[in-house]
Amino acid sequence: MGRFERTRTGRAVDEGTPVLAIGLVLAAVAALIHVYIFVLESLQWTGDAA
């Protein structure tokens, strides 16, 4: 999974977790942008403003 590093107390800490969380958030934002563009192009295109 991720790299584990030992702290001074001997506990293992996963260093990859923050990177994974940031990646998931950015992927979710990209997905929402794509859904928004799909709605604009497919469902809202026939309006008077278009």
TIRO-2110 file (N, C-alpha, C; in Angstrom, 1 decimal):
// TIRO-2110
0.8, -1.2, 0.0, N, 1, A
0.0, 0.0, 0.0, CA, 1, A
0.9, 1.2, 0.0, C, 1, A
1.1, 1.8, 1.2, N, 2, A
2.0, 3.0, 1.3, CA, 2, A
3.3, 2.7, 2.0, C, 2, A
4.1, 3.7, 2.0, N, 3, A
5.4, 3.5, 2.8, CA, 3, A
5.1, 3.7, 4.3, C, 3, A
5.7, 2.8, 5.0, N, 4, A
5.5, 2.9, 6.5, CA, 4, A
6.8, 3.4, 7.1, C, 4, A
6.7, 4.2, 8.1, N, 5, A
7.9, 4.7, 8.7, CA, 5, A
7.7, 4.6, 10.2, C, 5, A
8.7, 4.3, 10.9, N, 6, A
8.7, 4.1, 12.4, CA, 6, A
8.9, 5.5, 13.0, C, 6, A
8.1, 5.8, 14.0, N, 7, A
8.3, 7.1, 14.7, CA, 7, A
9.2, 6.8, 15.9, C, 7, A
9.5, 7.8, 16.7, N, 8, A
10.4, 7.6, 17.8, CA, 8, A
9.8, 6.6, 18.9, C, 8, A
8.5, 6.6, 18.9, N, 9, A
7.8, 5.7, 19.9, CA, 9, A
7.7, 4.3, 19.3, C, 9, A
8.1, 4.0, 18.1, N, 10, A
8.0, 2.7, 17.5, CA, 10, A
6.8, 2.4, 16.7, C, 10, A
5.8, 3.3, 16.7, N, 11, A
4.6, 3.1, 15.9, CA, 11, A
4.8, 3.3, 14.5, C, 11, A
4.2, 2.5, 13.6, N, 12, A
4.3, 2.6, 12.2, CA, 12, A
3.3, 3.6, 11.7, C, 12, A
3.7, 4.6, 10.9, N, 13, A
2.9, 5.6, 10.3, CA, 13, A
2.9, 5.4, 8.8, C, 13, A
1.7, 5.4, 8.2, N, 14, A
1.5, 5.3, 6.8, CA, 14, A
1.6, 6.7, 6.1, C, 14, A
2.7, 6.9, 5.3, N, 15, A
2.9, 8.2, 4.7, CA, 15, A
2.0, 8.4, 3.5, C, 15, A
1.5, 7.4, 2.9, N, 16, A
0.7, 7.5, 1.7, CA, 16, A
-0.7, 7.9, 1.9, C, 16, A
-1.2, 7.9, 3.1, N, 17, A
-2.6, 8.2, 3.3, CA, 17, A
-3.0, 9.7, 2.9, C, 17, A
-2.3, 10.7, 3.3, N, 18, A
-2.6, 12.1, 2.9, CA, 18, A
-2.6, 12.2, 1.3, C, 18, A
-1.7, 11.6, 0.7, N, 19, A
-1.6, 11.7, -0.8, CA, 19, A
-2.8, 11.0, -1.4, C, 19, A
-3.2, 9.9, -0.9, N, 20, A
-4.4, 9.2, -1.4, CA, 20, A
-5.6, 10.0, -1.2, C, 20, A
-5.8, 10.6, 0.0, N, 21, A
-6.9, 11.5, 0.2, CA, 21, A
-7.0, 12.7, -0.7, C, 21, A
-5.9, 13.3, -1.0, N, 22, A
-5.8, 14.4, -1.9, CA, 22, A
-6.2, 14.0, -3.3, C, 22, A
-5.6, 12.8, -3.7, N, 23, A
-5.9, 12.3, -5.0, CA, 23, A
-7.4, 12.0, -5.2, C, 23, A
-8.0, 11.4, -4.2, N, 24, A
-9.5, 11.1, -4.3, CA, 24, A
-10.3, 12.4, -4.3, C, 24, A
-9.9, 13.4, -3.6, N, 25, A
-10.7, 14.7, -3.6, CA, 25, A
-10.5, 15.3, -5.0, C, 25, A
-9.3, 15.3, -5.6, N, 26, A
-9.1, 15.9, -6.9, CA, 26, A
-9.9, 15.1, -8.0, C, 26, A
-9.9, 13.8, -7.9, N, 27, A
-10.7, 13.0, -8.8, CA, 27, A
-12.1, 13.2, -8.7, C, 27, A
-12.7, 13.4, -7.5, N, 28, A
-14.1, 13.8, -7.3, CA, 28, A
-14.4, 15.1, -7.9, C, 28, A
-13.5, 16.1, -7.8, N, 29, A
-13.8, 17.4, -8.4, CA, 29, A
-13.8, 17.3, -9.9, C, 29, A
-12.9, 16.6, -10.5, N, 30, A
-12.8, 16.4, -11.9, CA, 30, A
-14.1, 15.7, -12.4, C, 30, A
-14.6, 14.7, -11.7, N, 31, A
-15.8, 14.0, -12.0, CA, 31, A
-17.0, 15.0, -12.0, C, 31, A
-17.1, 15.8, -11.0, N, 32, A
-18.2, 16.7, -10.9, CA, 32, A
-18.2, 17.8, -12.0, C, 32, A
-17.0, 18.2, -12.4, N, 33, A
-16.9, 19.1, -13.5, CA, 33, A
-17.3, 18.5, -14.8, C, 33, A
-17.0, 17.2, -15.0, N, 34, A
-17.4, 16.5, -16.2, CA, 34, A
-18.9, 16.3, -16.2, C, 34, A
-19.5, 16.0, -15.1, N, 35, A
-21.0, 15.8, -15.0, CA, 35, A
-21.6, 17.2, -15.3, C, 35, A
-21.1, 18.2, -14.8, N, 36, A
-21.7, 19.6, -15.1, CA, 36, A
-21.6, 19.9, -16.6, C, 36, A
-20.5, 19.6, -17.2, N, 37, A
-20.4, 19.9, -18.6, CA, 37, A
-21.3, 19.0, -19.4, C, 37, A
-21.5, 17.8, -19.0, N, 38, A
-22.4, 16.9, -19.7, CA, 38, A
-23.8, 17.4, -19.6, C, 38, A
-24.2, 17.9, -18.4, N, 39, A
-25.6, 18.4, -18.3, CA, 39, A
-25.8, 19.6, -19.1, C, 39, A
-24.8, 20.5, -19.2, N, 40, A
-24.9, 21.7, -20.0, CA, 40, A
-25.0, 21.4, -21.5, C, 40, A
-24.2, 20.4, -22.0, N, 41, A
-24.2, 20.1, -23.4, CA, 41, A
-25.4, 19.2, -23.8, C, 41, A
-25.8, 18.3, -22.9, N, 42, A
-26.9, 17.4, -23.3, CA, 42, A
-28.3, 17.8, -22.9, C, 42, A
-28.4, 18.4, -21.8, N, 43, A
-29.8, 18.6, -21.3, CA, 43, A
-30.2, 20.1, -21.4, C, 43, A
-29.3, 21.0, -21.3, N, 44, A
-29.6, 22.4, -21.3, CA, 44, A
-29.4, 23.1, -22.7, C, 44, A
-29.0, 22.3, -23.6, N, 45, A
-28.6, 22.9, -24.9, CA, 45, A
-29.8, 23.5, -25.7, C, 45, A
-31.0, 22.9, -25.5, N, 46, A
-32.2, 23.3, -26.2, CA, 46, A
-32.9, 24.5, -25.7, C, 46, A
-32.4, 25.2, -24.7, N, 47, A
-33.0, 26.3, -24.1, CA, 47, A
-32.9, 27.5, -25.0, C, 47, A
-33.7, 28.6, -24.7, N, 48, A
-33.6, 29.8, -25.5, CA, 48, A
-32.3, 30.5, -25.4, C, 48, A
-31.6, 30.4, -24.3, N, 49, A
-30.3, 31.1, -24.2, CA, 49, A
-29.2, 30.5, -25.1, C, 49, A
-29.4, 29.2, -25.4, N, 50, A
-28.4, 28.6, -26.3, CA, 50, A
-28.5, 29.1, -27.7, C, 50, A
END
